[in-house]
Amino acid sequence: MGTLGPRAGTVCAGLGGGPPGAHPPTLQGVDVSERVENRSAGQAPATKAQRRLAAQLAEKKAAEARRRRQSILGAAVGVLAVVALVGGLVWLNSGDDDKTSTAGSSASPTAPAEPTAAPAPELPAGFDPALKTKPTVQAGTGELKKLTVTTLVKGTGPAVKAGQNITTNYVGVFYKDGKQFDASWDSGQPATFQIGVGQVIKGWDQGLVGVPVGSRVQLDLPAELAYGNDAAGGRPAGPLRFVVDVLAAQ
């Protein structure tokens, strides 16, 4: 009995209890609170590792997504470059074709067209064939003081009346030297105007009224019955000579 007491006390001390203010209960000499703290401290490193792993996985996924986007962008840029290259080649080829066609056309130029004479006017039946040819007009001689009308070809039509519209072919030259200053023959277009009412120079109004249609007449006009002696504005000054074919009168 004397040895049992101390062992029992030892067991009671190991299982817990004890007076207030004593050390925490121990099991087999180990502090229980210390073991709990050690267990809690062991769980914290595991949680940080998981976070690091999750962050690494997220970064890896983001990097893969960036690589995929870059690959897609690179492919698109490559396709655009190919399209641009093909388009440029097509444009260059078309430009070469145009240059070739242009060069080919310029390599064999056509000969310049030779000036052709105005076609002969269509004449009504019964007109003298001489009126189909432009007349040669010579210079006058001596001093011209009045209107002179000379019939070169006498027509068979009715006489021209004042107020009628007449159609004529004509050649005009300077009386003194015979130099031509105007001719409807050169344009191939006869002149039509009203006669005897002041639409033309006085020498024509006076010299053509009464001339039979189909006639060719020579009109020698002093300056006062033509354009005067003033050459301002390019007008033919001085005495003039006209050879006029009367083709129609209405």
C-alpha positions in Angstrom: 0.0 0.0 0.0 2.8 2.3 0.5 4.0 2.1 -3.1 0.6 2.4 -4.7 0.0 6.1 -3.7 2.8 7.7 -5.7 1.9 5.7 -8.9 -1.7 6.7 -8.7 -0.8 10.3 -8.2 1.4 10.1 -11.2 -1.4 8.7 -13.3 -3.8 11.4 -12.2 -1.3 14.0 -13.1 -0.9 12.6 -16.6 -4.7 12.4 -17.4 -5.4 16.1 -16.6 -6.8 18.1 -13.9 -4.6 20.0 -11.4 -5.1 23.1 -9.6 -5.8 26.4 -11.3 -2.7 28.2 -12.8 -1.0 24.9 -13.4 0.5 24.0 -16.8 -1.8 22.6 -19.5 -2.5 18.9 -19.3 0.1 16.7 -21.0 -0.1 13.2 -22.4 3.0 11.2 -22.0 5.0 14.3 -21.4 3.8 16.2 -24.5 1.9 19.4 -24.3 -1.5 19.0 -26.1 -1.8 22.7 -27.1 1.7 22.6 -28.7 0.6 19.6 -30.8 -2.5 21.5 -32.0 -0.4 24.5 -32.9 2.0 22.3 -34.8 -0.9 20.8 -36.8 -2.3 24.2 -37.7 1.2 25.4 -38.8 1.6 22.3 -41.0 -1.6 23.1 -43.0 -0.6 26.8 -44.0 2.3 25.9 -46.3 0.0 23.5 -48.2 -2.5 26.3 -48.9 0.2 28.7 -50.3 1.5 26.0 -52.6 -1.9 25.4 -54.0 -2.3 29.1 -54.7 1.1 29.2 -56.4 0.1 26.3 -58.5 -3.2 27.9 -59.4 -1.4 31.1 -60.4 1.1 29.1 -62.5 -1.8 27.3 -64.3 -3.6 30.6 -65.0 -0.4 32.2 -66.4 0.2 29.1 -68.5 -3.4 29.3 -69.9 -3.0 33.0 -70.6 0.3 32.4 -72.4 -1.3 29.7 -74.5 -4.2 32.0 -75.4 -1.7 34.7 -76.4 0.1 32.3 -78.6 -3.1 31.2 -80.3 -4.1 34.8 -80.9 -0.7 35.6 -82.3 -0.8 32.5 -84.6 -4.2 33.5 -85.9 -3.1 37.1 -86.5 0.0 35.9 -88.2 -2.0 33.6 -90.5 -4.4 36.4 -91.3 -1.5 38.8 -92.1 0.1 36.1 -94.3 -3.2 35.7 -96.2 -3.5 39.4 -96.8 0.1 39.7 -97.9 -0.5 36.9 -100.5 -3.7 38.6 -101.7 -1.9 41.9 -102.1 1.0 40.3 -103.9 -1.3 38.5 -106.3 -3.3 41.7 -106.9 -0.1 43.6 -107.6 1.1 41.1 -110.1 -2.3 41.2 -111.9 -2.1 45.0 -112.0 1.4 45.0 -113.3 0.5 42.5 -116.0 -2.5 44.5 -117.1 -0.3 47.6 -117.2 2.2 45.8 -119.4 -0.5 44.7 -121.7 -1.7 48.3 -122.1 1.9 49.4 -122.7 2.3 46.7 -125.3 -0.9 47.5 -127.1 0.0 51.2 -127.0 3.5 50.5 -128.2 2.2 48.3 -130.9 -0.2 50.9 -132.1 2.4 53.6 -132.1 4.9 51.3 -133.8 2.8 51.4 -137.0 1.4 54.9 -137.3 -1.0 55.5 -140.1 0.1 57.9 -142.8 -1.1 61.5 -142.3 -4.2 62.2 -144.3 -3.5 64.3 -147.3 -5.6 67.5 -147.6 -8.5 66.9 -150.0 -10.3 69.5 -152.0 -13.8 70.3 -151.2 -16.3 68.2 -153.1 -17.9 69.7 -156.1 -21.3 71.1 -155.4 -24.4 69.4 -156.6 -26.0 71.4 -159.4 -29.5 71.3 -160.6 -30.2 70.0 -164.1 -29.3 72.5 -166.8 -26.5 74.3 -164.9 -23.2 74.8 -166.7 -20.6 72.2 -165.5 -18.1 75.1 -165.1 -19.9 75.9 -161.8 -18.5 72.6 -160.3 -15.0 74.0 -160.4 -13.4 76.7 -158.3 -12.5 79.6 -160.7 -9.1 81.2 -161.0 -9.3 84.9 -160.3 -6.8 87.4 -161.6 -5.9 90.9 -160.4 -7.6 93.9 -162.1 -6.0 96.6 -164.1 -6.2 100.3 -164.0 -8.0 102.4 -161.4 -11.4 101.1 -160.3 -13.9 103.9 -159.9 -17.3 102.2 -160.1 -19.1 98.9 -159.7 -18.5 96.6 -162.7 -20.5 93.4 -163.2 -19.1 91.0 -165.8 -21.0 87.8 -166.7 -18.7 84.8 -167.1 -21.3 82.1 -167.3 -25.0 83.1 -168.1 -27.5 81.1 -166.2 -30.9 80.0 -167.5 -32.8 80.4 -164.2 -35.0 83.2 -163.0 -33.4 86.6 -162.2 -32.5 87.3 -158.5 -34.9 89.7 -156.8 -34.2 91.9 -153.8 -35.4 90.3 -150.5 -34.7 86.8 -151.8 -32.4 84.3 -150.0 -29.7 83.3 -152.4 -27.1 80.6 -152.2 -23.7 81.3 -153.7 -20.2 80.0 -154.1 -17.5 82.8 -154.3 -13.9 83.7 -154.4 -12.7 87.1 -153.2 -9.3 88.7 -154.1 -7.7 92.1 -153.8 -8.2 94.0 -157.0 -4.7 95.3 -157.3 -2.7 92.1 -156.8 -5.2 89.2 -157.1 -4.3 87.8 -153.6 -7.2 85.7 -152.2 -8.6 86.7 -148.9 -11.7 84.6 -148.8 -13.4 81.7 -150.6 -16.4 79.5 -149.8 -14.9 76.8 -152.0 -12.2 76.2 -149.5 -14.7 75.1 -146.8 -17.0 73.3 -149.2 -19.9 75.2 -147.8 -21.8 77.6 -150.0 -23.0 80.9 -148.4 -26.7 81.7 -148.1 -28.0 85.2 -147.3 -30.7 87.7 -148.1 -29.9 90.0 -150.9 -30.7 93.6 -151.5 -31.6 94.4 -147.8 -28.3 95.4 -146.4 -27.1 92.0 -145.0 -24.1 92.0 -147.3 -21.8 94.7 -148.6 -23.3 97.3 -151.0 -21.4 96.0 -154.1 -23.1 92.6 -153.6 -26.6 94.0 -153.0 -26.3 96.1 -156.1 -24.4 93.7 -158.3 -26.3 90.5 -157.8 -29.9 91.7 -158.0 -31.1 90.8 -161.5 -28.5 88.1 -162.2 -30.1 84.9 -163.5 -29.8 81.8 -161.3 -27.1 79.5 -162.6 -24.8 82.4 -163.6 -21.2 83.1 -162.7 -20.4 86.7 -162.5 -17.4 88.9 -161.7 -17.9 91.8 -159.4 -15.3 94.6 -159.3 -16.0 96.8 -156.3 -14.5 100.1 -155.4 -13.6 100.5 -151.7 -16.7 102.5 -150.9 -18.9 99.6 -152.1 -16.8 97.0 -150.2 -15.2 97.3 -146.8 -13.6 100.8 -147.2 -10.0 101.6 -147.0 -9.6 100.8 -143.3 -8.1 97.4 -142.6 -8.9 97.5 -138.9 -10.1 94.1 -137.5 -8.6 92.2 -140.4 -11.0 93.4 -143.0 -9.8 93.5 -146.6 -9.3 97.1 -147.5 -9.4 98.9 -150.8 -11.0 97.8 -154.1 -11.9 94.1 -154.3 -12.8 91.6 -157.0 -15.3 88.7 -156.5 -16.3 85.8 -158.7 -19.7 84.7 -157.6 -21.8 81.6 -158.7 -25.5 82.1 -158.1 -26.8 78.6 -157.3 -30.3 79.3 -156.0 -32.7 82.1 -155.1 -35.9 81.8 -153.1 
